[in-house]
């Protein structure tokens, strides 16, 4: 069967948006309306004639509405194969009428959880009859049309207009697929609540998650890969680049999303602090600076590695102003993301039509809970987000020389940046500015040397008397397994070291630091980022 004329509709919705208009449009076509509880009342309030489900089943709604549609008179009308002789005979013998259209959306389970309801209220908002009807109708989509989203009401009415009151098979297929996705997401939310909130399973025996397609992308990491952006169906991820307002520029690419997220996550570490600029390239920061003005922060961050900044991503922790935007616009920049931008800043970017300006909904909270996952062959690796943070009270001085106040500040700044650099990570910093960043090397010594090399190049480019690594603090995201990495930092002019400690050669490394006259502190926490 292809086209199915809609003569009877069963409506039972939690979200009443658009219900009255839909009911009126169906009634105008002579469709019989069957409904339950609050939905029936809403339709009657719109002056529509409605048949109660209890009239259809011969049983009243009972048990506080828990039992009303779970009945053969309902599910027989939904599941019957209309052109099967045995099914038709059973319908005739038991007086079961066909139901051609089902309009259902489910109890607001996630909204109930989100508002902090008590357990009993949460349980009462687990819909049973609704998903059963949705699945019955969707399974039998050869004969039944199922709608689960008010956004599809207008599409249905267009379908009826074009067909003279029927639905076509292709339309029913699309709606059935959407219906099964809706019940799957609903069940995933319930399973997640039971596992984590009710049963306190950090890693449940079966992990069910759902997400909704936001947009398809031009391509993935490379042009031969397809890609898309999905939004989590729960609010646990907070807001970020997907929720940002794009003021101008072409469509964001897969890499743009990834890099802009890396920049926003790092600049979020500096929420509420002095103006800070982060420049990211290939998900690694290549310049970070904090200063009294945003323009000063931009100039300092750019000077750390102006070569890598070309074609990079810029994020700020305060709204963008005109002078800073004018300066950023002087180099090729893919994306700028900020928690705001004044008119002068917006105007400065209009001349760069391809530059994407994103206005974020605030800054992400570095301490927010959640999970990261990586797909590997045969499975998924799931871990907690790295919410680790180091304060001054966590630091243990292990060298003979105590760090100065400025060195401690530089250590903590460098450590904060290093948390967001791909391991092996080495970050030199001085006066709230990164002096050199070494990322993603297979050994820590090479990361130290690369960071120092970049600092030397910056000094040559800008005509400084010496590299900014001289008198800097250096952060290592994991312990120095040998003294060579530390000695490379000392050769670059670093005077203070911050590292986790914990190596079997800690004594050797500490001795090397003492011999070089360095101050070194241990954090007791490793922060790899692979």
PATI-592264 format. One line per 5 residues: number of its first residue (from 1); their letters; for each residue y, x, z of C-alpha. Coordinates in nm, 4 decimals, always signed. Each point is the difference from the previous one (the first is absolute). Example, Ala and Ser with C-alpha at 12.3 -4.5 7.8 and 13.67 -1.06 7.14 Angstrom:
BEGIN
1> as> -0.4500,+1.2300,+0.7800 | +0.3440,+0.1370,-0.0660
END
This chain:
BEGIN
1> xxxxx> +0.0000,+0.0000,+0.0000 | +0.3465,+0.1298,-0.0847 | +0.2774,-0.2538,+0.0729 | -0.0434,-0.2106,+0.3149 | +0.2218,-0.3014,+0.0518
6> xxxxx> +0.1347,-0.0126,+0.3538 | -0.0505,-0.3462,+0.1493 | -0.0417,+0.0774,+0.3708 | +0.1625,+0.2743,+0.2056 | -0.0739,+0.1108,+0.3536
11> xxxxx> +0.3001,+0.1581,+0.1733 | -0.0128,+0.1728,+0.3402 | +0.2641,+0.2656,+0.0582 | +0.1515,+0.1904,+0.2883 | +0.3006,+0.1090,-0.2058
16> xxxxx> +0.1727,-0.3208,-0.1090 | +0.2421,+0.1729,-0.2394 | +0.0094,-0.1873,-0.3322 | -0.2591,-0.2529,+0.1179 | +0.2093,-0.3144,-0.0435
21> xxxxx> +0.1066,+0.0903,-0.3537 | -0.3578,+0.0837,-0.0954 | -0.1258,-0.3266,+0.1471 | +0.2618,-0.2012,-0.1887 | -0.0824,+0.1726,-0.3288
26> xxxxx> -0.3733,-0.0649,+0.0451 | +0.0536,-0.3612,+0.1031 | +0.2189,-0.0553,-0.3059 | -0.3042,+0.0935,-0.2093 | -0.2185,-0.2500,+0.1830
31> xxxxx> -0.1853,+0.2597,+0.2053 | -0.1508,-0.1356,+0.3212 | +0.1181,+0.2017,+0.2997 | -0.2436,+0.0679,+0.2844 | +0.1242,+0.1890,+0.3014
36> xxxxx> -0.0357,+0.0915,+0.3666 | +0.2113,-0.0058,+0.3156 | +0.3440,+0.1544,-0.0331 | -0.0272,+0.0315,-0.3767 | -0.0679,-0.3718,-0.0377
41> xxxxx> +0.2993,-0.0762,+0.2239 | +0.2285,+0.2263,-0.2057 | -0.1092,-0.1745,-0.3196 | +0.0532,-0.3434,+0.1518 | +0.3420,+0.1091,+0.1227
46> xxxxx> +0.0742,+0.0651,-0.3673 | -0.0913,-0.3672,-0.0700 | -0.3311,+0.0834,-0.1631 | -0.3255,-0.1931,+0.0272 | -0.2644,+0.2169,+0.1619
51> xxxxx> -0.3652,-0.0611,+0.0804 | -0.1180,+0.1604,+0.3226 | -0.3028,+0.2270,-0.0162 | -0.1498,-0.2104,+0.2777 | -0.0028,-0.2953,-0.2425
56> xxxxx> -0.1882,+0.2167,-0.2470 | -0.2578,+0.1298,+0.2480 | -0.0357,-0.3057,+0.2221 | +0.0532,+0.2231,+0.3023 | +0.3235,+0.0445,+0.1940
61> xxxxx> +0.1580,+0.3398,+0.0450 | -0.1440,+0.1244,+0.3283 | -0.0037,+0.2853,+0.2478 | +0.3756,+0.0604,-0.0262 | -0.0238,+0.0155,-0.3767
66> xxxxx> -0.2719,+0.2660,-0.0036 | -0.2288,-0.2374,-0.1894 | +0.1487,-0.2031,-0.2824 | -0.0915,+0.1392,-0.3449 | -0.3395,+0.1544,+0.0814
71> xxxxx> -0.1913,-0.2911,-0.1499 | -0.2218,-0.0687,-0.3058 | +0.2506,-0.2560,-0.1286 | +0.2488,+0.2843,-0.0333 | -0.2182,+0.2947,-0.0952
76> xxxxx> -0.2241,-0.2110,-0.2196 | +0.3104,-0.1003,-0.1952 | +0.0971,+0.3640,-0.0267 | -0.3326,+0.1661,-0.0754 | -0.1642,-0.2521,-0.2315
81> xxxxx> -0.0781,+0.1264,-0.3496 | +0.1370,-0.2953,-0.1913 | -0.2267,+0.0214,-0.3048 | -0.3179,+0.0633,+0.2015 | -0.2082,-0.3199,+0.0051
86> xxxxx> -0.1415,+0.0596,+0.3483 | +0.3448,+0.0724,+0.1421 | +0.1417,-0.3103,-0.1652 | -0.2874,-0.2079,+0.1394 | +0.0611,+0.1317,+0.3540
91> xxxxx> +0.3698,-0.0797,-0.0280 | -0.0771,-0.3549,-0.1124 | -0.2632,-0.0627,+0.2687 | +0.2259,+0.1171,+0.2830 | +0.3302,-0.1273,-0.1333
96> xxxxx> +0.1489,+0.3474,-0.0325 | +0.3107,+0.0091,-0.2150 | +0.1048,+0.3088,-0.1931 | +0.2967,+0.2018,+0.1252 | +0.1755,+0.1678,-0.2906
101> xxxxx> +0.2785,+0.1885,+0.1759 | +0.0119,+0.1677,+0.3413 | +0.3298,+0.1224,+0.1437 | -0.0566,+0.1983,+0.3193 | +0.1748,+0.2752,+0.1872
106> xxxxx> -0.1388,+0.1196,+0.3262 | +0.0961,-0.0083,+0.3663 | +0.2626,+0.2684,+0.0747 | -0.2358,+0.2441,+0.1707 | +0.1981,+0.3183,-0.0689
111> xxxxx> +0.3307,-0.1608,+0.0953 | -0.1563,-0.1193,+0.3260 | -0.1207,+0.3512,+0.0802 | +0.3358,+0.1502,-0.0981 | +0.1910,-0.2183,+0.2449
116> xxxxx> -0.2159,+0.1274,+0.2862 | -0.1888,-0.3224,+0.0699 | -0.2654,-0.0193,+0.2699 | -0.3644,+0.0334,-0.0986 | -0.0779,-0.3739,+0.0106
121> xxxxx> +0.2862,-0.0782,-0.2384 | -0.1095,+0.2770,-0.2338 | -0.3538,-0.1385,-0.0078 | +0.1271,-0.3527,-0.0721 | +0.1831,+0.1360,-0.3023
126> xxxxx> -0.3202,+0.1194,-0.1646 | -0.0448,-0.2464,-0.2832 | -0.3570,-0.1133,-0.0722 | +0.0225,-0.3131,-0.2129 | +0.2721,+0.1429,-0.2217
131> xxxxx> -0.1874,+0.3102,-0.1147 | -0.3135,-0.2118,-0.0470 | +0.1815,-0.2350,-0.2374 | +0.1689,+0.2886,-0.1776 | -0.3293,+0.1785,-0.0593
136> xxxxx> -0.1799,-0.3168,-0.1085 | +0.2717,-0.0860,-0.2508 | +0.0298,+0.3576,-0.1242 | -0.3761,+0.0338,-0.0464 | -0.0036,-0.3195,-0.2025
141> xxxxx> +0.3065,+0.0935,-0.2058 | -0.1806,-0.1174,-0.3134 | +0.0976,-0.3494,+0.1186 | +0.2483,+0.0387,+0.2871 | +0.3511,+0.1471,+0.0154
146> xxxxx> +0.0890,+0.1862,+0.3209 | +0.3531,+0.0934,+0.1100 | +0.0608,+0.2169,+0.3078 | +0.3571,+0.1144,-0.0616 | +0.3091,-0.2270,-0.0165
151> xxxxx> +0.1368,+0.2398,-0.2625 | -0.2643,-0.1393,-0.2392 | +0.1051,-0.3660,+0.0292 | +0.2470,+0.0251,-0.2860 | -0.2595,+0.1748,-0.2164
156> xxxxx> -0.2447,-0.2842,+0.0624 | +0.2566,-0.2610,-0.0979 | +0.0728,+0.1908,-0.3202 | -0.3754,+0.0058,-0.0672 | -0.0222,-0.3755,+0.0468
161> xxxxx> +0.3012,-0.0570,-0.2238 | -0.1460,+0.2096,-0.2804 | -0.3455,-0.1600,+0.0161 | +0.0907,-0.3603,+0.0741 | -0.1265,+0.0091,+0.3582
166> xxxxx> -0.2883,+0.2488,-0.0120 | -0.0574,+0.3603,+0.1015 | -0.1493,+0.2567,-0.2338 | -0.2919,+0.2250,+0.0862 | +0.2013,+0.3216,-0.0273
171> xxxxx> +0.2550,-0.1368,+0.2479 | -0.2751,-0.1005,+0.2404 | -0.1584,+0.3459,-0.0266 | +0.3284,+0.1659,+0.0940 | +0.0510,-0.2346,+0.2940
176> xxxxx> -0.3588,+0.0479,+0.1185 | +0.0372,+0.3773,+0.0000 | +0.3217,-0.0332,+0.1972 | -0.1683,-0.2383,+0.2439 | -0.2879,+0.2354,+0.0775
181> xxxxx> +0.2486,+0.2842,+0.0488 | +0.1941,-0.2216,+0.2428 | -0.3031,-0.0821,+0.2131 | -0.1143,+0.3626,-0.0079 | +0.3407,+0.1164,+0.1261
186> xxxxx> -0.0020,-0.2728,+0.2652 | -0.3436,+0.1015,+0.1237 | +0.1046,+0.3672,-0.0031 | +0.2946,-0.0820,+0.2266 | -0.2241,-0.1896,+0.2403
191> xxxxx> -0.2647,+0.2731,-0.0003 | +0.2678,+0.2633,+0.0628 | +0.1449,-0.1944,+0.2937 | -0.3422,-0.0508,+0.1592 | -0.0975,+0.3643,-0.0470
196> xxxxx> +0.3185,+0.1719,+0.1132 | +0.1890,-0.2436,+0.2212 | -0.2750,-0.2129,+0.1494 | -0.2809,+0.2560,+0.0170 | +0.2144,+0.3141,+0.0215
201> xxxxx> -0.1904,+0.1840,-0.2738 | +0.2183,+0.2852,-0.1240 | -0.2366,+0.0516,-0.2924 | -0.1927,-0.3281,-0.0453 | -0.3595,+0.0010,-0.1271
206> xxxxx> +0.1184,-0.1784,-0.3150 | +0.3538,+0.0596,-0.1231 | +0.1602,-0.2820,-0.1975 | +0.3510,+0.0372,-0.1406 | +0.1981,-0.1855,-0.2646
211> xxxxx> +0.3115,+0.0625,-0.2040 | +0.2062,-0.1756,-0.2625 | +0.1036,+0.1375,-0.3384 | +0.3727,+0.0717,-0.0061 | +0.0208,+0.1501,-0.3473
216> xxxxx> -0.1882,+0.2033,-0.2556 | +0.1457,+0.3399,-0.0823 | +0.0498,+0.1701,-0.3342 | -0.2780,+0.2425,+0.0856 | -0.1388,+0.1924,+0.2927
221> xxxxx> +0.0325,+0.3599,+0.1079 | -0.0611,+0.0911,-0.3649 | +0.0554,-0.2067,-0.3183 | -0.3726,-0.0553,-0.0557 | -0.0366,-0.1709,+0.3405
226> xxxxx> +0.0815,-0.3657,+0.0637 | +0.1753,-0.0876,+0.3263 | +0.1405,-0.2852,+0.2059 | +0.1891,-0.0601,+0.3225 | -0.1557,-0.2261,+0.2633
231> xxxxx> +0.1538,-0.1348,+0.3198 | -0.2033,-0.0302,+0.3172 | -0.0588,-0.3616,+0.1030 | +0.0693,+0.0924,+0.3623 | +0.3329,+0.1253,+0.1321
236> xxxxx> -0.1572,+0.3042,+0.1697 | +0.1346,+0.2427,-0.2612 | +0.3614,-0.0973,+0.0627 | +0.2485,+0.0332,-0.2856 | +0.0648,+0.2881,-0.2344
241> xxxxx> +0.0553,+0.0792,-0.3658 | -0.1759,-0.3176,-0.1284 | +0.2498,-0.2158,+0.1921 | +0.3079,+0.2027,-0.0957 | +0.2676,-0.1512,-0.2222
246> xxxxx> +0.0214,+0.1844,-0.3319 | +0.3689,+0.0073,-0.0879 | -0.0354,+0.1792,-0.3302 | -0.2256,+0.2170,-0.2125 | -0.3200,-0.0392,-0.1935
251> xxxxx> -0.3307,-0.1198,+0.1393 | -0.1509,+0.2100,+0.2772 | -0.3104,+0.1948,-0.0973 | -0.3106,+0.0640,+0.2085 | +0.1277,+0.3485,+0.0825
256> xxxxx> +0.3454,-0.1369,+0.0826 | -0.1505,-0.2371,+0.2575 | -0.2091,+0.2765,+0.1528 | +0.2806,+0.2551,+0.0168 | +0.2647,-0.2483,+0.1143
261> xxxxx> -0.2329,-0.1104,+0.2786 | -0.0435,+0.3627,+0.1099 | +0.3781,+0.0436,+0.0084 | +0.0599,-0.3236,+0.1902 | -0.2729,+0.0766,+0.2541
266> xxxxx> +0.1538,+0.3403,+0.0741 | +0.3598,-0.1186,+0.0221 | -0.1225,-0.2717,+0.2366 | -0.0647,+0.2779,+0.2531 | +0.3777,+0.0399,+0.0223
271> xxxxx> +0.0959,-0.3635,+0.0583 | +0.3038,-0.0295,+0.2244 | +0.0833,+0.3704,-0.0320 | +0.2699,+0.1852,-0.1928 | +0.0135,-0.0573,-0.3771
276> xxxxx> -0.3186,+0.1424,-0.1502 | -0.1089,+0.0578,-0.3579 | -0.3586,+0.0522,-0.1149 | -0.0864,+0.1230,-0.3494 | -0.3621,-0.0402,-0.1073
281> xxxxx> -0.1897,+0.1278,-0.3012 | -0.3649,-0.0901,-0.0610 | -0.0232,-0.1567,+0.3491 | +0.1120,+0.3240,+0.1683 | +0.3450,+0.0487,+0.1511
286> xxxxx> +0.1877,+0.2803,-0.1729 | +0.3184,-0.0335,+0.2041 | +0.0979,-0.1751,+0.3240 | +0.3295,+0.0228,+0.1818 | +0.1916,-0.1680,+0.2810
291> xxxxx> +0.3789,+0.0380,+0.0153 | +0.3189,-0.1694,+0.1252 | +0.0522,-0.1633,-0.3424 | -0.2459,-0.1209,-0.2610 | +0.1605,+0.2151,-0.2686
296> xxxxx> -0.0479,+0.3120,+0.2122 | -0.3611,-0.0995,+0.0626 | -0.0569,-0.0442,-0.3753 | +0.1511,+0.3377,-0.0860 | -0.2063,+0.1764,+0.2667
301> xxxxx> -0.3259,-0.1737,-0.0965 | +0.0562,+0.0768,-0.3683 | +0.0663,+0.3669,+0.0705 | -0.3434,+0.0397,+0.1584 | -0.1715,-0.0262,-0.3384
306> xxxxx> +0.2287,-0.1180,-0.2786 | -0.2626,+0.0798,-0.2643 | -0.2565,-0.2408,+0.1445 | +0.2670,-0.2632,+0.0685 | +0.0425,-0.0532,-0.3758
311> xxxxx> -0.1682,-0.3298,-0.0817 | -0.0616,-0.0691,+0.3675 | +0.0268,-0.2920,+0.2412 | +0.2847,-0.0259,+0.2515 | -0.0041,-0.2023,+0.3228
316> xxxxx> +0.2700,-0.0366,+0.2629 | -0.0058,-0.1361,+0.3524 | +0.3466,-0.1590,-0.0243 | +0.1695,-0.2057,-0.2727 | +0.1001,+0.1969,-0.3068
321> xxxxx> +0.3695,+0.0708,-0.0561 | +0.1932,+0.0731,-0.3181 | +0.0515,+0.3772,+0.0371 | -0.3689,+0.0573,+0.0735 | -0.1065,-0.2191,-0.2915
326> xxxxx> +0.2374,+0.1905,-0.2311 | -0.1607,+0.3271,+0.1113 | -0.3555,-0.1298,-0.0410 | +0.0834,-0.1277,-0.3476 | +0.0827,+0.3530,-0.1137
331> xxxxx> -0.3710,+0.0886,-0.0186 | -0.2898,-0.1891,-0.1555 | -0.1412,-0.2246,+0.2728 | -0.2785,-0.2528,-0.0461 | +0.0527,-0.2237,+0.3048
336> xxxxx> +0.2507,-0.0327,+0.2823 | -0.0987,-0.2169,+0.2965 | +0.2345,-0.0826,+0.2871 | +0.0471,-0.2743,+0.2597 | +0.3228,-0.0971,-0.1769
341> xxxxx> +0.2578,+0.1147,-0.2546 | +0.3723,-0.0681,-0.0211 | +0.1746,-0.1133,-0.3173 | +0.1115,+0.3529,-0.0843 | -0.3578,+0.1284,+0.0257
346> xxxxx> -0.1310,-0.2769,-0.2246 | +0.2747,+0.0665,-0.2521 | -0.0787,+0.3724,-0.0032 | -0.3560,-0.0687,-0.1120 | +0.0824,-0.2491,-0.2754
351> xxxxx> +0.0531,+0.2904,-0.2384 | -0.3623,+0.1070,+0.0640 | -0.1794,-0.2996,-0.1474 | -0.3512,+0.1337,+0.0596 | +0.0574,+0.0956,+0.3634
356> xxxxx> -0.1604,-0.2533,+0.2320 | +0.2129,-0.0934,+0.3001 | -0.2014,-0.1746,+0.2718 | +0.1452,-0.1658,+0.3083 | -0.2654,-0.0027,+0.2712
361> xxxxx> -0.0404,-0.2548,+0.2765 | +0.0781,+0.2542,+0.2694 | -0.2197,+0.3027,+0.0631 | -0.3727,+0.0086,+0.0768 | -0.0966,+0.0571,+0.3615
366> xxxxx> -0.1903,+0.3323,+0.0282 | -0.1786,-0.1331,+0.3095 | -0.1304,-0.3192,-0.1603 | -0.3726,-0.0533,+0.0262 | -0.2246,-0.0364,-0.3011
371> xxxxx> -0.2612,+0.1686,-0.2130 | -0.0159,+0.2337,-0.2979 | -0.2923,-0.0043,-0.2367 | -0.1311,+0.2243,-0.2744 | -0.2561,-0.1036,-0.2581
376> xxxxx> -0.2807,+0.2518,-0.0430 | -0.3130,-0.0189,-0.2098 | -0.2234,-0.2502,+0.1731 | +0.2390,-0.1174,+0.2690 | +0.3331,-0.0128,+0.1784
381> xxxxx> +0.1459,+0.2352,+0.2577 | +0.2131,-0.1949,+0.2481 | +0.2114,+0.1496,+0.2750 | +0.2921,-0.0869,+0.2264 | +0.3455,+0.0743,-0.1328
386> xxxxx> +0.1318,+0.3298,+0.1317 | +0.2391,-0.1290,+0.2638 | -0.0052,+0.3268,+0.1903 | +0.3397,+0.1192,+0.1182 | +0.1050,+0.3077,+0.1928
391> xxxxx> +0.2829,+0.0115,+0.2520 | +0.1487,+0.2919,+0.1829 | -0.2087,-0.0810,+0.3071 | -0.3180,+0.0527,-0.2056 | +0.0855,+0.3582,-0.0915
396> xxxxx> -0.1659,+0.2930,+0.1737 | +0.1667,+0.3368,-0.0287 | -0.2707,+0.2651,-0.0472 | +0.2047,+0.3122,-0.0727 | +0.1911,+0.2343,+0.2270
401> xxxxx> +0.3289,-0.1014,-0.1554 | +0.1207,-0.3526,+0.0716 | +0.1454,-0.1889,-0.2993 | +0.3721,-0.0710,+0.0065 | +0.1316,-0.3570,+0.0035
406> xxxxx> +0.0789,+0.0214,-0.3723 | -0.3433,+0.1427,-0.0772 | -0.1626,-0.2917,+0.1829 | +0.2025,-0.2482,-0.2018 | -0.0908,+0.1802,-0.3222
411> xxxxx> -0.3676,+0.0085,+0.1012 | -0.0109,-0.3753,+0.0554 | +0.1854,-0.0676,-0.3263 | -0.2352,+0.2266,-0.1953 | -0.3027,-0.1626,+0.1658
416> xxxxx> +0.1192,-0.3496,-0.0954 | +0.0315,+0.1037,-0.3644 | -0.3314,+0.1890,+0.0008 | -0.1798,-0.3197,+0.1024 | +0.0888,-0.1348,-0.3463
421> xxxxx> -0.0869,+0.3124,-0.2013 | -0.3396,+0.0385,-0.1634 | -0.2199,+0.2453,+0.1873 | -0.0034,+0.2904,+0.0308 | +0.3628,-0.0604,+0.0975
426> xxxxx> +0.2650,+0.2505,+0.1017 | +0.3606,-0.1089,+0.0558 | +0.2941,+0.2263,+0.0855 | +0.3060,-0.1733,+0.1449 | +0.3354,+0.1016,+0.1407
431> xxxxx> +0.2822,-0.2153,+0.1395 | -0.1613,-0.3252,-0.1104 | -0.0668,+0.1170,-0.3567 | -0.3224,+0.1082,-0.1662 | +0.0247,+0.3601,-0.1129
436> xxxxx> -0.3324,+0.0173,-0.1850 | -0.3102,-0.2148,-0.0398 | -0.3481,+0.1182,-0.0921 | -0.2448,-0.2791,-0.0795 | -0.3573,-0.0619,-0.0991
441> xxxxx> -0.1309,+0.3544,-0.0091 | -0.3569,+0.0972,+0.0741 | +0.1095,+0.2439,+0.2699 | +0.2890,+0.0035,+0.2463 | +0.1188,+0.3488,-0.0884
446> xxxxx> +0.0744,-0.1043,-0.3592 | +0.1867,-0.3089,+0.1191 | +0.2147,+0.2281,+0.2192 | +0.0699,+0.2327,-0.2916 | +0.0820,-0.2821,-0.2429
451> xxxxx> +0.2408,-0.1580,+0.2451 | +0.1703,+0.3370,+0.0565 | +0.0145,+0.0630,-0.3759 | +0.1745,-0.3356,-0.0562 | +0.2502,+0.0846,+0.2720
456> xxxxx> +0.0733,+0.3353,-0.1623 | +0.0503,-0.1674,-0.3392 | +0.2391,-0.2507,+0.1571 | +0.2059,+0.2849,+0.1476 | +0.0220,+0.1648,-0.3420
461> xxxxx> +0.0918,-0.3287,-0.1694 | +0.2791,-0.0814,+0.2438 | +0.1196,+0.3569,+0.0593 | -0.0766,+0.0065,+0.3710 | -0.0088,+0.3291,+0.1863
466> xxxxx> -0.3504,-0.0740,+0.1237 | -0.2684,-0.2642,-0.0199 | +0.0153,-0.2899,+0.2435 | -0.3369,+0.1058,+0.1364 | +0.1789,+0.2763,+0.1882
471> xxxxx> +0.0400,-0.1293,+0.3539 | -0.2029,-0.3131,-0.0769 | -0.2863,-0.1745,+0.1717 | -0.3262,-0.0446,-0.1880 | -0.2516,-0.2805,+0.0452
476> xxxxx> -0.3678,+0.0188,-0.0898 | -0.1897,-0.3294,-0.0150 | -0.3148,+0.1657,+0.1390 | -0.0701,+0.3147,+0.1963 | +0.0348,+0.3455,-0.1516
481> xxxxx> -0.3631,+0.1181,-0.0321 | +0.1251,+0.3560,-0.0428 | +0.3235,+0.1772,+0.0769 | +0.0767,+0.0575,-0.3707 | +0.1689,-0.3377,-0.0504
486> xxxxx> +0.2180,+0.0508,+0.3044 | +0.0880,+0.3535,-0.1115 | +0.0990,-0.1351,-0.3418 | +0.2368,-0.2393,+0.1773 | +0.1422,+0.2855,+0.2075
491> xxxxx> +0.0566,+0.2039,-0.3151 | +0.2025,-0.2927,-0.1364 | +0.2240,+0.0181,+0.3063 | -0.1345,-0.2842,+0.2139 | +0.0651,+0.0450,+0.3714
496> xxxxx> -0.1929,-0.2969,+0.1407 | -0.3383,-0.1525,-0.0765 | -0.1380,-0.3478,+0.0699 | -0.3705,-0.0561,-0.0555 | -0.2863,-0.1975,+0.1575
501> xxxxx> -0.1932,+0.2948,+0.1437 | -0.3720,-0.0255,+0.0622 | -0.1306,+0.2865,-0.2132 | -0.2611,+0.2390,+0.1374 | +0.2530,+0.2694,-0.0936
506> xxxxx> +0.2939,-0.1548,+0.1849 | +0.0261,+0.3092,+0.2207 | +0.0230,+0.2220,-0.3081 | +0.2676,-0.2230,-0.1562 | +0.1990,-0.0172,+0.3246
511> xxxxx> -0.0152,+0.3776,+0.0312 | +0.1303,+0.0343,-0.3563 | +0.2852,-0.2387,+0.0810 | +0.0871,+0.1998,+0.3123 | -0.0078,+0.3254,-0.1943
516> xxxxx> +0.2416,-0.1502,-0.2547 | +0.2303,-0.1341,+0.2722 | -0.0617,-0.3623,-0.1015 | +0.0042,-0.3081,+0.2189 | -0.2983,-0.2275,-0.0572
521> xxxxx> -0.0881,-0.3459,+0.1297 | -0.3271,-0.1900,-0.0248 | -0.0035,-0.3773,-0.0586 | -0.3670,-0.0621,+0.0783 | -0.0061,-0.2377,-0.2987
526> xxxxx> -0.1042,+0.0696,-0.3571 | +0.1544,-0.2093,-0.2795 | -0.1804,+0.0637,-0.3268 | +0.0946,-0.2038,-0.3061 | -0.2509,+0.0327,-0.2814
END
